[in-house]
Amino acid sequence: MGSLDATRAELGLVVLYLNKAEARDKICRAIQYGSKFISNGQAGTAQDVDKSTTIARKVFRLLKWVNDLHALISPAAKGTPLTLVLLGKSKNALLSTFLFLDQFVWLGRTGIIKNKEATDRVGRISLYCWMASSVCASLVELGELKRLSKSMRKLARELRDTDKYENEQYQNKMKQSDERLLAVVKAAMDVVVAIGLLQLAPKKITPRVTGAFGFITSLISCYQVVTSGLCLGVVVHVFFRNGSAMLNW
């Protein structure tokens, strides 16, 4: 029964992950940009998958703009420099606008709104908002990385007589640094994806380049969803492995 319990535990973690709307959206995003990479803008099955998945993803994002609106009006963390606060709020405002306008793009793509010209115009405006929000996100993460690096150097000086890598606080800061660095890479690559979708540099950023960058950022997003729900996943894992013993107790 040990192997069965272990299998149930692992499946429980998979179910927990897939129950997140964000996780399903990012998986669909990977399919979307993977198909874009394969098709390279040419008609065929891959392009059909790209288009259909693009529309399907918009359903996952219905009313998602409320999340960033809430973050926009929420107070910033104490001690955050004003510059980073303004950049962070700008990112929230731009991303919320992108997601809000994207709902009208979905209405146009599904045929509910008949004005294709207006739908395309709104779509481009929304993509510009997403591109600008990605730029703001890159700058915020770079700023936070600089602050984190400064605090790590200060902590390292305090721990110079001991092994800093054995210190829990230093380990946590290293983990945060890795997460911030990954977020910088993702945001910067998303800027390239937005430029590709807007066709601002069609000769350099082709559909294949856009698809490749989008696919990589999608995988990063999938990983970030995993790490954000890691603690809850561990609880479920422990419950599945020890649930029968707890019930007997």
C-alpha positions in Angstrom: 0.0 0.0 0.0 3.0 2.3 0.4 3.5 2.7 -3.3 -0.2 3.3 -3.8 -0.2 6.0 -1.1 2.8 7.7 -2.7 1.1 7.7 -6.1 -2.1 9.2 -4.5 0.1 11.8 -2.9 1.8 12.8 -6.2 -1.6 12.8 -8.0 -2.9 15.0 -5.3 -0.2 17.5 -5.9 -0.9 17.4 -9.7 -4.7 17.9 -9.1 -3.9 20.8 -6.7 -1.8 22.4 -9.4 -4.2 21.9 -12.2 -7.1 23.3 -10.1 -5.4 26.7 -10.2 -6.9 28.7 -13.1 -3.5 30.5 -13.4 -1.8 27.1 -13.9 -4.2 26.1 -16.7 -3.8 29.5 -18.3 0.0 29.2 -18.4 -0.1 25.6 -19.8 -2.4 26.9 -22.6 0.1 29.8 -23.1 2.9 27.3 -23.5 0.8 25.5 -26.2 0.0 28.8 -27.8 3.5 30.0 -28.2 4.9 26.6 -28.9 2.5 26.4 -31.9 3.5 29.9 -33.0 7.1 28.8 -33.0 6.3 25.7 -35.1 4.1 27.6 -37.5 6.4 30.6 -38.0 3.4 32.6 -39.2 2.6 30.1 -41.9 -0.9 28.7 -42.5 -1.4 25.1 -41.2 -2.4 23.0 -38.2 0.1 24.7 -35.9 -1.2 28.2 -36.7 -4.8 26.9 -36.2 -3.8 25.6 -32.7 -2.1 29.0 -32.0 -5.3 30.9 -32.9 -7.7 28.6 -31.1 -5.6 28.5 -27.9 -5.2 32.3 -28.0 -9.0 32.6 -27.9 -9.4 29.9 -25.2 -6.9 31.7 -22.9 -8.9 34.8 -22.9 -11.7 33.0 -21.1 -9.3 32.2 -18.2 -8.6 35.9 -18.0 -12.1 37.1 -17.7 -12.4 39.6 -14.8 -8.7 38.9 -13.9 -8.1 42.7 -14.2 -9.6 43.0 -10.8 -6.5 41.4 -9.2 -4.2 44.1 -10.4 -6.8 46.8 -9.6 -6.8 45.5 -6.1 -3.0 45.6 -6.0 -3.1 49.1 -7.4 -5.1 50.5 -4.6 -3.4 48.5 -1.8 -0.7 50.2 0.2 2.9 49.4 -0.7 5.2 47.5 1.7 6.8 49.7 4.3 10.3 50.9 3.5 9.9 50.6 -0.3 11.5 53.5 -2.2 9.0 55.9 -3.8 10.5 55.2 -7.3 9.8 51.5 -6.9 6.3 52.2 -5.5 5.4 54.3 -8.5 6.8 51.8 -11.0 5.0 49.0 -9.2 1.7 50.9 -9.3 2.2 51.8 -12.9 2.7 48.1 -13.7 -0.5 47.2 -11.9 -2.5 50.0 -13.7 -1.1 49.0 -17.1 -1.6 45.3 -16.6 -5.1 45.8 -15.3 -5.9 48.0 -18.4 -4.5 45.3 -20.7 -6.6 42.6 -19.1 -9.7 44.8 -19.1 -9.3 45.7 -22.8 -8.5 42.0 -23.6 -12.1 41.1 -22.7 -13.4 43.3 -25.6 -10.9 41.6 -27.9 -12.3 38.3 -26.9 -15.8 39.6 -27.6 -14.7 40.6 -31.1 -12.8 37.3 -31.8 -15.9 35.3 -30.9 -18.2 37.4 -33.1 -20.2 39.1 -30.4 -18.8 42.4 -31.3 -19.0 42.8 -35.1 -16.7 45.8 -35.6 -13.4 44.1 -36.5 -11.5 47.3 -37.1 -12.4 48.6 -33.6 -11.5 45.2 -32.1 -8.1 45.2 -33.7 -7.4 48.7 -32.5 -8.3 47.8 -28.9 -6.2 44.7 -29.3 -3.1 46.8 -30.2 -3.7 49.3 -27.4 -4.0 46.4 -24.9 -0.7 44.9 -26.2 1.0 48.3 -25.8 -0.2 48.3 -22.2 1.1 44.8 -21.6 4.5 45.8 -23.1 4.7 48.9 -20.9 3.7 46.9 -17.8 6.5 44.3 -18.6 9.0 47.2 -18.8 7.8 48.5 -15.4 8.0 44.9 -14.0 11.6 44.6 -15.2 12.6 47.9 -13.6 10.9 47.0 -10.3 12.6 43.6 -10.1 16.0 45.2 -10.9 15.4 47.7 -8.2 14.4 45.0 -5.7 17.4 43.0 -6.7 19.7 45.9 -6.0 18.1 46.4 -2.5 18.3 42.7 -1.8 22.0 42.6 -2.8 22.7 45.5 -0.5 21.0 43.7 2.4 22.9 40.5 1.6 26.2 42.2 1.7 25.4 43.8 5.0 24.3 40.5 6.5 27.5 38.8 5.1 29.6 41.3 7.0 27.7 40.5 10.2 28.3 36.8 9.6 32.0 37.1 8.6 33.1 34.9 11.5 30.7 32.1 10.6 29.6 30.3 7.4 27.0 32.6 5.9 25.6 29.7 3.8 24.6 27.9 7.0 22.5 31.0 8.1 18.8 30.6 7.5 18.2 34.3 7.0 21.0 34.4 4.4 19.6 31.3 2.6 16.2 32.9 2.4 17.7 36.1 0.9 19.6 33.9 -1.7 16.3 32.2 -2.6 14.6 35.6 -2.9 17.4 36.8 -5.1 17.1 33.8 -7.4 13.3 34.4 -7.7 13.8 38.1 -8.5 16.4 37.3 -11.1 14.1 34.8 -12.8 11.3 37.4 -12.7 13.6 40.0 -14.4 14.4 37.5 -17.2 10.7 36.7 -17.7 9.6 40.3 -17.8 12.4 41.3 -20.2 11.6 38.4 -22.5 7.9 39.3 -22.3 8.8 42.8 -23.7 10.3 41.0 -26.7 7.2 38.9 -27.1 5.0 42.0 -27.0 7.2 43.7 -29.7 6.8 40.6 -31.8 3.0 40.5 -31.4 2.8 44.2 -32.3 5.1 43.6 -35.2 7.3 46.6 -34.3 10.4 44.9 -35.6 9.1 42.2 -38.0 12.5 41.5 -39.6 14.3 40.8 -36.3 11.5 39.5 -34.1 9.8 37.0 -36.4 6.8 34.8 -35.3 9.3 32.0 -34.6 11.4 34.3 -32.3 8.1 35.5 -30.6 7.0 31.9 -30.2 10.4 30.8 -28.7 10.5 33.7 -26.2 6.8 33.2 -25.3 7.2 29.5 -24.8 10.2 30.0 -22.4 8.4 32.7 -20.4 5.4 30.3 -20.2 7.5 27.6 -18.7 8.9 30.2 -16.2 5.3 31.1 -15.3 4.4 27.5 -14.8 7.3 27.1 -12.5 6.4 30.3 -10.6 2.8 28.9 -10.0 4.4 25.8 -8.6 6.6 27.6 -6.2 3.9 30.0 -5.1 1.7 27.0 -4.0 4.6 24.9 -2.7 3.7 25.1 1.0 0.1 24.1 0.4 1.3 21.3 -1.8 3.5 20.0 1.0 0.5 20.0 3.3 -1.6 18.0 0.9 1.4 15.6 0.3 1.7 15.0 4.1 -2.0 14.5 4.4 -2.2 11.9 1.7 0.8 10.0 3.1 -0.4 10.1 6.7 -4.1 10.6 6.3 -5.1 7.0 7.2 -3.0 7.1 10.3 -4.5 10.4 11.4 -8.0 9.0 10.9 -7.3 5.9 12.9 -5.9 8.0 15.6 
